[in-house]
Amino acid sequence: MARDGACRGGVVRRASGRLAGWRARGVWLERDARSFASSATARDGSDDDDGDDDGGDSASGRGSGKSSKAKRVTSRESLRRLMDMRDPAAWYPLARSMRREITLHVGPTNSGKTHAAMERLKQAASGVYCAPLRLLAWEISESMNAVGVACTLVTGQEIREAPNARHVSSTVEMSDVSSVYDCAVIDEVQLLSDPHRGYAYTRALLGLAAIELHLCGDPRVVPLVKKIVESTGDLLTVKEYERLSPLEVSSEIVKSVKDVREGDALVAFSRADVYKMKRELEKKSNFRACVIYGALPPEARSRQALLFNKPESGYDVLIASDAIGMGLNLNVRRVIFTTMSKFDGVGTRHLEAPEVRQIAGRAGRYGLDYAGGGSVTTMKRSEHKILVNALEGELKPLDSAGIAPSLEQVEEYCAIHRGASLLEALQALSNKAKLASHYRMRNMSEPIAVAKMLKKFPLALEDQFTFAIAPVDVKDPMVCAALLTFVKTFCTHGRVGVRLISLPPPRTPKNPIQLQKLESAHKCLDLYLWLARKLPKAFPEPELADAYRTATATAISAGLQFLSTISDEKNGRKEFDGDTSYLSKSAVKRAFNAAKVAIENIEEERARAGLPRIDQAERAVRFSDFKWTNGGKTNDEATKLSSRIPKSKSSRVSDAKHPNDQLDASPPPPSGPTKKSFVAKRSFAKPSWL
Ligand SMILES: Nc1ncnc2c1ncn2[C@@H]1O[C@H](COP(=O)(O)OP(=O)(O)OP(=O)(O)O)[C@@H](O)[C@H]1O
């Protein structure tokens, strides 16, 4: 209880040094809180084991039997407590020491609920905005800074500090539950129920220590939030909103791309379909199309949105996947569903009503050109009825919020079951934990699949856990290969250079295949940056990775512009006279040159410090032991990992929730390669692949 007292004292004193909170204390409080519930007993139990081994009991068979029975009882009790996750609210003592005023803003898309919450946030002396996407976290930090509210950006990959900032814009996974804020906003709170990311929303909702907490989401979330708030003892007010501009279902079916008009957004559900539609449109009409889909880096998505929104850009039509459903303010007149079905990793299914509403709601955005009224329709007459039903019917309320096992719980499980692996711990915690009826365990198929692959590596438990929860697009073999390369190099050298990733040449991509390679490279660099934040000593080149990432995103954006098959003459528009400097071929070259300069600077610094050149050793791994790409063929192990992810119904990943958006996964584990990892390395035999 002494620790509890310390936490509570911290509230009154008001936490200082918020960024330090992320870096050092973010996990501590959760760990601390859980220890009230369970860890003490577990630790005591294992200490007893040691005592018994060299104690007098060994001389007496009877005494020893009694003591091992006692140990078994203690272990069972520890396990029972560990598996009892019915009250996650108790994991956040700082937030529990307050009576927060929670306002739940609910309404359809484009009803001004986020706007209302953001107005409160701007007025507060200190605050935090928790975004569902990195793109949105960036946009909010920029818009806050633009109106004079200094706001720092925190995502899984980067921290951009604004001088004297008392406001923070972060992705929900990175929300800081260890500091006290005057105001906090959680956007798109209905994602509480998302099978993959819901746990991060639960953590933010239960853990944010904000005097005023604003939740924005769709009305389906009301009963669930009420239920959760019952357990926290906070004050809850629900505010309902109506759409600010009308949205009608148009009876006009868009039978072919010839019927497409300026301001239309065509929605398809795969990258291939997006490009197919773009080719067809540009062949048969005078329109040029922007594209937006989940695998595009946030910067590229934002630039495509900018081109589409600017009337003089020559890009009048948008072709997008369901990635447009969230986070972009798009000047859309009409949303056209090219299909009402999508492949979700298991099979082809009809779109669910909430998905349809989220996407359709992009038309007629308040404050933009078509605010007078947006419309929505389909390309197939047979699917029009599905659209109408999806928009008109009652929606089922959400009934459960996500929860995920933490590193501390995994460690505790392994302490109780001596010798248990990460895989066993994850499987047991995700299958056997006892939860209240309004919580459900996060879909663990991806971390479990990665944990299986990691079993053969000599890693400490904590490092294994970090790699297992790393945000990896498991559908992309190049990214899976990058993860394996990183793990292997980490085990052999303890230090991982960014140039292990074979970057495509600094050229504007000429076709969707070249573009796809750049997209994959961008995801690998994102992964490196994420790991660099968790294990900074082992991944020492975040600046370099960031320089490459910027260059790659620039090349992708330029590629998207130059991929248009339609000429300016045919388009009848003059060149976009806005800021296109970042899109030109020379800008791409400049960005790649900046990356080269960054490499040289890093090497010079290392030479001055008497350190060996980075990567000499890592290069050896890359060229001999591990071909992660070879003439376009991907590494076998990576393909295996990619194919091992069970395609269960619950593992559906909508393109709107593309792993690119999820690159912040899970709360940050303590940073730096742990001492334990090196202890572990020494105690393991040389791995067979060396
Ligand atoms: N009172 C207002 N004054 C000016 N602009 C507003 C106001 N309310 C909303 N807006 C603008 O209307 C648009 C939609 O608002 P907002 O994003 O808050 O809606 P929302 O209900 O959160 O929708 P979504 O869930 O689709 O993001 C935004 O561009 C926002 O800036």
PDBQT file of the ligand as one rigid body, heavy atoms in Angstrom, charges set to zero:
ROOT
HETATM    1  N1  LIG A 701     -19.045  25.192 -34.664  1.00  0.00    +0.000 N 
HETATM    2  C1  LIG A 701     -18.283  25.006 -35.740  1.00  0.00    +0.000 A 
HETATM    3  N2  LIG A 701     -17.699  26.037 -36.348  1.00  0.00    +0.000 NA
HETATM    4  C2  LIG A 701     -16.925  25.859 -37.420  1.00  0.00    +0.000 A 
HETATM    5  N3  LIG A 701     -16.670  24.666 -37.982  1.00  0.00    +0.000 NA
HETATM    6  C3  LIG A 701     -17.213  23.596 -37.419  1.00  0.00    +0.000 A 
HETATM    7  C4  LIG A 701     -18.052  23.708 -36.268  1.00  0.00    +0.000 A 
HETATM    8  N4  LIG A 701     -18.453  22.477 -35.933  1.00  0.00    +0.000 NA
HETATM    9  C5  LIG A 701     -17.877  21.642 -36.831  1.00  0.00    +0.000 A 
HETATM   10  N5  LIG A 701     -17.131  22.318 -37.719  1.00  0.00    +0.000 N 
HETATM   11  C6  LIG A 701     -16.380  21.745 -38.839  1.00  0.00    +0.000 C 
HETATM   12  O1  LIG A 701     -17.182  20.743 -39.436  1.00  0.00    +0.000 OA
HETATM   13  C7  LIG A 701     -16.413  19.623 -39.823  1.00  0.00    +0.000 C 
HETATM   14  C8  LIG A 701     -16.957  18.394 -39.113  1.00  0.00    +0.000 C 
HETATM   15  O2  LIG A 701     -16.794  18.548 -37.711  1.00  0.00    +0.000 OA
HETATM   16  P1  LIG A 701     -16.176  17.430 -36.798  1.00  0.00    +0.000 P 
HETATM   17  O3  LIG A 701     -14.950  16.870 -37.402  1.00  0.00    +0.000 OA
HETATM   18  O4  LIG A 701     -16.108  17.970 -35.434  1.00  0.00    +0.000 OA
HETATM   19  O5  LIG A 701     -17.333  16.380 -36.920  1.00  0.00    +0.000 OA
HETATM   20  P2  LIG A 701     -17.418  14.933 -36.325  1.00  0.00    +0.000 P 
HETATM   21  O6  LIG A 701     -18.797  14.786 -35.855  1.00  0.00    +0.000 OA
HETATM   22  O7  LIG A 701     -16.334  14.713 -35.348  1.00  0.00    +0.000 OA
HETATM   23  O8  LIG A 701     -17.246  14.103 -37.629  1.00  0.00    +0.000 OA
HETATM   24  P3  LIG A 701     -16.265  12.892 -37.997  1.00  0.00    +0.000 P 
HETATM   25  O9  LIG A 701     -16.534  11.833 -37.015  1.00  0.00    +0.000 OA
HETATM   26  O10 LIG A 701     -16.681  12.581 -39.369  1.00  0.00    +0.000 OA
HETATM   27  O11 LIG A 701     -14.883  13.474 -37.930  1.00  0.00    +0.000 OA
HETATM   28  C9  LIG A 701     -14.990  19.940 -39.438  1.00  0.00    +0.000 C 
HETATM   29  O12 LIG A 701     -14.319  20.445 -40.558  1.00  0.00    +0.000 OA
HETATM   30  C10 LIG A 701     -15.140  21.008 -38.378  1.00  0.00    +0.000 C 
HETATM   31  O13 LIG A 701     -14.030  21.858 -38.320  1.00  0.00    +0.000 OA
ENDROOT
TORSDOF 0
